[in-house]
Amino acid sequence: MRFSVIVVSWNALEYLKKFLPSVVGTDYTDFEIIVADNASTDGSASWIHENYPEVKVASLDKNYGYCGGNNRGARHADGDILVFLNNDVEVDPQWLTELRNCFEMDDKIAAAQPKMLSYEEPDYFEYAGAAGGFLDKYGYPYCRGRIFDTIEKDEYQYNSFSDIFWASGAALAIRRERFEWCGGFDEDFEFHMEEIDMCWKLLNKNYRIVYCPQSTVYHVGGGSLPMNSPRKTYYNFRNNLVLLWKNLSSQTLGKRFAVRLLLDVVTFFYFIFTLRFKELGALIKAYFKFLKMFNRTNAKRKQLLASRSIEEDPNIMAPFSLVWQYYIRGKRYFRDL
């Protein structure tokens, strides 16, 4: 089983200097590394050529972001498994060996995620992926080990192989043929939730997404979209609306989308009362953009409905409201949900 590790980078030479050596030092016999360079001007490509000539550099003509950079980087890959790895991730030497072991368990496994710990605080899970991602019935993503801003300490409570709803885009391994069937990442998402969209497509085709705890990576996080930034708020709301409209089943779309709209109205007034006007503006902008791109999103939905293998939403989708569980019932940890 050959792996192609694809790292998108844009003017992040310092990250490459710090984290690429651990990827190069992976203890696995059959893998390649491809850096998809989004037209960096900081000398990244030259540094890689000089210090790691075995690493392929796909020099792109402009900054295509996460989705576009990875899609173009994947065109240079020849592996059976594509691994999309952020440039701020340090990997354990055995990480690919353990991912291979997971994929060999079942041909229905389409994608997988390693255990994701914080680079700064390695005893704790990392926000972006922790121990595998899930989705509640109204589209709120969360992880084993992270619900909203509550992050758990890794006490080996999530050290069992398990099915999950989505694998984090910071370290996402996917079978090449499944990635190509999906048409790559949907570039309408640009930066956020594109991996959830891809995993949801695969679940609707009755494939499995899994968490491989013996494979471990350490993620810095927050580089492209810092926490609490209006830009992150914008992508959170806009992309979540696109995600739900594209992938919810016909049976649940109307009710669940309506409830999600009501929850966003509550958030709208919360931003007003707490004087968070920049985030309020980002929320309003997200809805205007969703409406502007609605026809394109709805056309994609129709295509996906025709191709799905299950009529209902995936069984692994949570049957509850995460907002209710977290803010009303005070359930802060995955084990309590």
C-alpha positions in Angstrom: 0.0 0.0 0.0 1.6 3.2 -1.2 0.9 6.6 0.5 1.0 10.0 -1.0 1.4 12.7 1.7 0.2 16.0 0.3 1.1 19.2 2.2 -0.4 22.5 1.0 1.7 25.6 1.9 1.6 29.3 1.3 4.4 31.5 2.6 5.0 29.1 5.5 8.7 28.4 5.3 9.1 28.5 9.0 6.5 25.8 9.4 8.1 23.7 6.7 11.5 24.0 8.4 9.9 22.9 11.7 7.5 20.2 10.7 8.6 18.7 7.3 11.6 16.8 8.8 9.3 14.6 10.9 7.2 13.7 7.8 10.4 12.9 5.8 11.5 10.8 8.7 8.4 8.6 8.7 9.3 5.0 9.3 7.4 3.5 6.3 8.9 2.0 3.2 6.5 3.1 0.4 5.4 6.7 0.5 6.0 10.0 -1.2 5.7 13.6 -0.1 4.2 16.3 -2.3 4.2 20.0 -1.2 1.6 21.9 -3.1 3.1 25.4 -3.0 0.4 28.0 -3.4 2.7 30.5 -5.2 4.7 31.3 -2.1 7.1 34.2 -2.2 9.2 33.3 0.8 11.6 30.8 -0.9 9.7 27.7 0.2 10.2 25.8 -3.0 14.0 26.6 -3.2 14.5 25.5 0.4 12.7 22.2 -0.2 14.8 21.5 -3.3 18.0 22.2 -1.5 17.3 20.3 1.7 14.9 17.6 0.7 15.3 16.8 -3.0 13.2 13.6 -2.5 10.2 15.8 -1.8 8.1 16.7 -4.9 7.1 20.3 -5.2 4.0 21.2 -7.1 4.4 24.9 -7.8 1.0 26.5 -8.4 0.4 29.7 -10.2 -1.6 31.4 -7.3 -2.9 30.8 -3.9 -5.7 28.2 -4.3 -6.3 27.8 -0.5 -6.7 24.5 1.2 -9.3 22.9 -1.2 -7.8 24.1 -4.4 -4.2 23.5 -3.3 -4.9 19.9 -2.3 -6.9 19.1 -5.4 -4.1 20.3 -7.6 -1.5 18.5 -5.4 -3.4 15.3 -5.7 -2.9 15.3 -9.5 0.8 14.7 -8.9 0.3 11.8 -6.6 0.6 8.1 -7.4 -0.2 6.5 -4.1 -3.1 4.1 -3.3 -3.9 6.3 -0.2 -3.8 10.1 -0.3 -3.0 11.8 3.0 -3.8 15.5 3.2 -1.6 16.9 6.0 -1.4 20.5 7.2 2.0 22.1 7.2 1.9 22.7 11.0 1.7 19.0 11.9 4.4 16.8 13.5 4.0 13.1 12.9 4.9 10.0 14.9 7.4 7.8 12.9 4.9 4.9 12.8 1.9 7.0 11.8 1.6 5.6 8.3 2.2 2.0 9.3 -0.8 2.3 11.7 -3.0 4.0 9.1 -2.1 1.1 6.7 -3.2 -1.4 9.3 -6.6 0.4 9.6 -7.2 0.5 5.9 -6.4 -3.2 5.6 -9.2 -4.1 8.0 -12.0 -3.5 5.6 -12.3 -2.5 1.9 -15.4 -0.4 2.9 -13.1 2.0 4.9 -12.8 5.0 2.6 -11.1 7.5 4.9 -9.3 7.6 8.2 -7.9 10.0 10.8 -5.0 9.6 13.3 -5.3 10.6 16.9 -4.7 14.4 16.8 -3.0 15.9 19.8 -2.0 19.5 20.5 1.6 20.3 19.5 1.8 22.9 22.2 0.2 20.8 24.9 0.7 17.2 23.8 -1.3 15.8 26.8 -4.4 17.4 25.3 -6.4 16.7 22.2 -6.2 19.3 19.4 -9.3 21.3 18.5 -9.4 20.5 14.7 -9.8 16.7 15.0 -9.1 15.3 18.4 -10.2 11.6 18.4 -12.4 11.8 15.3 -15.3 14.0 14.3 -19.1 13.8 14.5 -22.1 15.9 13.5 -25.3 16.6 15.4 -28.7 16.5 13.7 -28.6 20.3 13.0 -25.1 20.3 11.5 -22.9 21.3 14.5 -19.6 19.5 14.3 -17.8 18.2 17.4 -15.1 15.6 18.2 -14.4 12.9 20.7 -12.2 14.9 23.0 -13.5 18.4 21.9 -17.0 19.9 22.1 -17.2 23.5 21.1 -14.3 25.1 23.1 -14.0 22.4 25.7 -10.9 20.3 25.0 -10.2 17.1 27.0 -6.9 15.8 28.2 -5.8 12.6 26.5 -6.0 10.0 29.2 -6.3 7.1 26.7 -10.1 7.3 27.0 -10.3 7.3 23.2 -7.7 4.6 22.3 -10.0 2.2 20.5 -10.5 2.0 16.8 -14.0 3.3 15.9 -16.2 4.6 13.2 -16.6 8.4 13.0 -18.6 10.8 10.9 -15.7 12.9 9.6 -11.9 12.9 9.6 -10.1 16.2 10.1 -8.6 17.9 7.1 -5.5 18.6 9.1 -4.6 14.9 8.7 -7.0 13.1 6.4 -6.2 9.8 4.8 -8.4 8.7 2.0 -8.4 6.0 -0.7 -7.4 7.5 -4.0 -10.4 6.1 -5.9 -12.8 7.4 -3.3 -11.3 10.9 -3.5 -11.6 10.9 -7.2 -15.2 9.6 -7.0 -16.0 12.6 -4.8 -14.4 14.9 -7.4 -11.9 16.1 -4.9 -12.7 18.8 -2.3 -15.6 21.1 -3.2 -13.7 24.3 -3.8 -16.8 26.4 -2.9 -15.9 25.7 0.7 -12.5 27.3 0.3 -11.2 26.7 3.8 -13.6 25.1 6.3 -15.8 22.0 6.5 -14.7 20.7 3.1 -13.5 17.5 4.8 -16.9 17.0 6.5 -18.6 17.4 3.1 -16.4 14.8 1.6 -16.9 12.3 4.4 -20.6 12.8 4.3 -20.7 12.0 0.6 -18.9 8.8 1.3 -21.2 7.9 4.2 -24.2 8.4 1.9 -22.6 5.9 -0.4 -22.4 3.4 2.5 -18.6 3.7 3.0 -16.9 3.9 6.4 -14.9 6.7 8.0 -12.7 5.6 10.9 -10.4 6.8 13.7 -7.0 5.1 14.1 -5.8 5.8 17.6 -2.4 4.0 17.2 -1.5 6.6 14.5 -0.6 9.9 16.2 0.0 13.4 15.0 0.6 16.7 16.8 -1.1 19.8 15.3 -0.4 23.5 16.0 -3.7 24.7 14.5 -5.3 28.1 14.0 -2.9 29.3 11.4 -5.2 29.9 8.4 -8.3 30.7 10.4 -7.5 31.9 13.9 -10.1 31.3 16.6 -12.6 34.1 17.3 -11.8 35.9 14.0 -14.8 37.3 12.0 -13.4 35.4 9.0 -13.7 32.1 10.8 -17.2 33.0 11.9 -18.1 33.8 8.3 -16.8 30.4 7.0 -18.4 28.6 9.9 -21.9 29.8 9.1 -21.7 29.9 5.3 -20.1 26.6 4.9 -22.4 24.9 7.4 -25.4 26.0 5.5 -23.9 24.7 2.2 -23.0 21.4 4.0 -26.5 20.8 5.2 -28.2 21.8 2.0 -26.0 19.5 -0.1 -26.1 16.4 2.1 -29.2 16.1 4.3 -31.7 13.4 3.1 -34.9 14.5 1.5 -36.8 13.2 4.6 -35.0 15.5 7.0 -33.9 18.5 5.0 -36.9 20.7 5.6 -37.3 20.3 9.4 -33.6 20.2 10.3 -32.7 23.2 8.1 -35.5 25.2 9.5 -34.4 24.5 13.1 -30.9 25.4 12.1 -32.1 28.8 10.9 -33.9 29.4 14.2 -30.7 28.6 16.1 -28.8 31.1 13.9 -31.4 33.7 14.7 -30.7 33.1 18.4 -27.0 33.5 17.6 -27.8 36.7 15.7 -29.4 38.3 18.8 -26.6 36.9 21.1 -24.0 38.8 19.0 -26.1 42.0 19.4 -26.5 41.7 23.1 -22.8 40.9 23.7 -21.8 43.8 21.3 -19.9 41.4 19.0 -20.6 43.4 16.0 -17.8 42.1 13.8 -19.1 38.5 14.2 -22.6 39.8 13.7 -21.5 41.2 10.4 -19.8 38.0 9.5 -23.0 36.1 10.2 -25.1 38.4 8.0 -22.5 38.2 5.2 -22.5 34.4 5.4 -26.3 34.3 4.8 -26.1 36.7 1.8 -23.3 34.6 0.3 -25.2 31.4 0.8 -28.2 32.9 -1.0 -26.0 34.1 -3.8 -24.6 30.6 -4.3 -27.8 28.7 -3.7 -28.6 27.7 -7.3 -25.1 26.1 -7.6 -25.4 24.4 -4.2 -28.8 23.1 -5.1 -27.6 21.7 -8.4 -24.9 19.8 -6.5 -27.5 18.5 -4.1 -29.6 17.0 -6.9 -26.5 15.2 -8.3 -25.7 13.8 -4.9 -29.3 12.6 -4.3 -29.1 10.7 -7.5 -25.9 8.9 -6.5 -26.4 8.1 -2.8 -26.8 4.5 -1.7 -28.9 5.2 1.5 -32.1 7.2 1.6 -31.9 8.2 5.3 -29.1 10.3 7.0 -26.2 8.1 8.1 -26.8 6.2 11.3 -23.7 7.7 12.9 -25.2 11.2 12.7 -26.1 12.2 16.3 -29.8 12.1 17.0 -29.7 15.1 19.4 -29.0 18.9 19.4 -25.4 19.6 20.5 -26.4 23.1 21.5 -29.0 21.8 23.9 -26.7 19.1 25.3 -23.8 21.5 25.9 -25.4 24.8 26.8 -28.7 23.7 28.5 -27.8 20.3 30.0 -24.2 21.2 30.7 -22.7 18.2 29.0 -19.1 19.1 28.2 -17.5 15.8 27.4 -18.2 13.3 24.6 -18.7 10.4 27.1 -21.6 12.3 28.6 -23.6 12.9 25.4 
